[in-house]
Amino acid sequence: MKQTQLIKGVLEGCVLGIIIQKEVYGYELIDALKKNGFESIVGGTLYPLLVKLEKNGDLQSIVKSSPNGPNRKYYSITAQGVSSLQEFKLQWANLSSNVNQIMKKVDTFE
């Protein structure tokens, strides 16, 4: 299985987890994801996700001027986004626990 398939399943929660810390614009978010081990993330993956999260009410955006060029769209988390992040954390804890339980059993066969 390709890592990109696994990443797509958790990227939404990770994006909310970064944005809850501070308001960010797209490139800054890509940089934060890469610094946290998501080296393969590109704008073509991230920007549609940001649009989806905003459309769903998890994020809101505001355009601000930039000292280094064109205006930037900054994203911040909404109250609904905080709830979605909490739900993701619960689902992730459950899923990772289940996967770890199975992988521990696999270790005995290697």
Rosetta blueprint (number, residue, H / E / L):
1 M L
2 K L
3 Q H
4 T H
5 Q H
6 L H
7 I H
8 K H
9 G H
10 V H
11 L H
12 E H
13 G H
14 C H
15 V H
16 L H
17 G H
18 I H
19 I H
20 I L
21 Q L
22 K L
23 E L
24 V E
25 Y E
26 G H
27 Y H
28 E H
29 L H
30 I H
31 D H
32 A H
33 L H
34 K H
35 K H
36 N L
37 G L
38 F L
39 E L
40 S L
41 I L
42 V L
43 G H
44 G H
45 T H
46 L H
47 Y H
48 P H
49 L H
50 L H
51 V H
52 K H
53 L H
54 E H
55 K H
56 N L
57 G L
58 D L
59 L E
60 Q E
61 S E
62 I E
63 V E
64 K E
65 S E
66 S E
67 P L
68 N L
69 G E
70 P E
71 N E
72 R E
73 K E
74 Y E
75 Y E
76 S E
77 I E
78 T L
79 A H
80 Q H
81 G H
82 V H
83 S H
84 S H
85 L H
86 Q H
87 E H
88 F H
89 K H
90 L H
91 Q H
92 W H
93 A H
94 N H
95 L H
96 S H
97 S H
98 N H
99 V H
100 N H
101 Q H
102 I H
103 M H
104 K H
105 K H
106 V H
107 D H
108 T L
109 F L
110 E L
